[in-house]
Amino acid sequence: MVLDKDGKKTHSRPTFSGQQIFALEKTFEQTKYLAGPERARLAYSLGMTESQVKVWFQNRRTKWRKRHAAEMASAKKKHDSETEKLKESSDNEEDDEYNKPLDPNSDDEKITRLLKKHK
């Protein structure tokens, strides 16, 4: 805690070392949530308070969720685009089939299907 010019307590933002961040990230890769004893051990081993570790994990989960949601939205958009291209391609093939002259020897099922599409 630091006192400002009026003597009030102000909070300063902690700065974590590269080693601390590396250890936190490695732990986060293994588990997204830490139980009390795990948090206490990690905090002690990194020279941090349990509260700092807890808040770091909360913030990191938020960042992870946002990134995951963005990736999912991007993948869905890509999938929808590819599906639309396939549909258009399929529609064009069906139109080509519809516009071809009918073979008098073709099976009745094909003719029936084309007539149903025409309706």
C-alpha positions in Angstrom: 0.0 0.0 0.0 1.1 3.5 -0.8 -0.2 6.7 0.7 -1.2 9.6 -1.6 -0.7 13.3 -0.9 -3.9 13.4 1.3 -2.7 10.4 3.4 -5.2 8.0 1.8 -4.2 4.4 1.0 -3.9 3.7 -2.7 -3.4 0.4 -4.4 -0.5 -0.2 -6.8 -0.7 -2.8 -9.5 1.7 -5.7 -8.9 4.3 -6.3 -11.5 5.1 -10.0 -12.0 8.4 -11.3 -13.1 8.8 -13.3 -16.3 9.5 -16.4 -14.2 6.3 -15.9 -12.3 4.2 -15.4 -15.4 5.8 -18.4 -17.1 4.9 -20.6 -14.1 1.4 -19.2 -13.9 0.8 -19.9 -17.6 2.2 -23.4 -17.4 -0.1 -24.1 -14.5 -3.0 -22.6 -16.3 -2.4 -24.9 -19.3 -2.8 -27.9 -17.0 -5.8 -26.6 -15.0 -8.0 -23.6 -15.4 -9.1 -23.6 -11.7 -6.9 -24.0 -8.6 -8.2 -25.4 -5.3 -7.1 -23.6 -2.1 -4.1 -25.8 -1.3 -2.8 -25.8 -4.9 -3.2 -22.0 -4.9 -1.4 -21.7 -1.6 1.5 -23.9 -2.8 1.9 -22.0 -6.1 1.7 -18.6 -4.4 4.4 -19.6 -1.9 6.7 -21.1 -4.5 6.4 -17.9 -6.6 6.7 -15.4 -3.8 3.2 -14.1 -4.4 0.1 -13.8 -2.2 -2.8 -16.3 -2.7 -5.0 -13.3 -3.6 -2.6 -12.4 -6.4 -2.7 -15.9 -7.8 -6.4 -16.1 -7.4 -7.0 -12.8 -9.3 -4.4 -13.7 -12.0 -6.3 -16.9 -12.7 -9.6 -15.1 -12.8 -8.3 -12.6 -15.3 -6.6 -15.3 -17.3 -9.8 -17.4 -17.5 -11.7 -14.3 -18.8 -9.0 -13.7 -21.5 -9.1 -17.4 -22.4 -12.9 -17.4 -22.7 -12.9 -14.3 -24.9 -10.3 -15.8 -27.2 -12.1 -19.1 -27.3 -15.4 -17.4 -28.2 -13.7 -15.4 -30.9 -12.1 -18.6 -32.4 -15.5 -20.4 -32.3 -17.2 -17.5 -34.0 -14.5 -17.4 -36.7 -14.7 -21.1 -37.3 -18.5 -20.9 -37.5 -18.2 -18.1 -40.0 -15.8 -20.1 -42.1 -18.0 -23.2 -41.9 -21.1 -21.3 -42.9 -19.2 -19.8 -45.9 -18.0 -23.2 -47.0 -21.5 -24.6 -46.6 -22.9 -21.8 -48.7 -20.4 -22.4 -51.4 -21.2 -26.1 -51.5 -24.9 -25.3 -51.6 -24.4 -22.9 -54.5 -22.3 -25.4 -56.3 -25.0 -28.1 -55.7 -27.7 -25.8 -56.9 -25.8 -25.0 -60.1 -25.4 -28.8 -60.8 -29.1 -29.4 -60.2 -29.9 -26.5 -62.5 -27.6 -28.0 -65.2 -29.4 -31.3 -64.8 -32.8 -29.7 -65.0 -31.8 -27.8 -68.2 -30.5 -30.9 -70.0 -32.9 -32.4 -72.5 -34.5 -35.6 -71.2 -33.3 -38.9 -72.5 -36.4 -40.9 -73.6 -34.7 -43.9 -72.2 -34.0 -42.4 -68.8 -35.7 -43.9 -65.7 -39.0 -42.6 -64.5 -37.6 -41.7 -61.1 -35.3 -39.1 -62.5 -38.2 -37.5 -64.5 -40.4 -37.5 -61.4 -37.7 -35.9 -59.3 -37.2 -33.1 -61.9 -40.9 -32.5 -62.2 -41.2 -32.2 -58.4 -38.4 -29.5 -58.5 -40.2 -27.7 -61.2 -43.4 -27.2 -59.1 
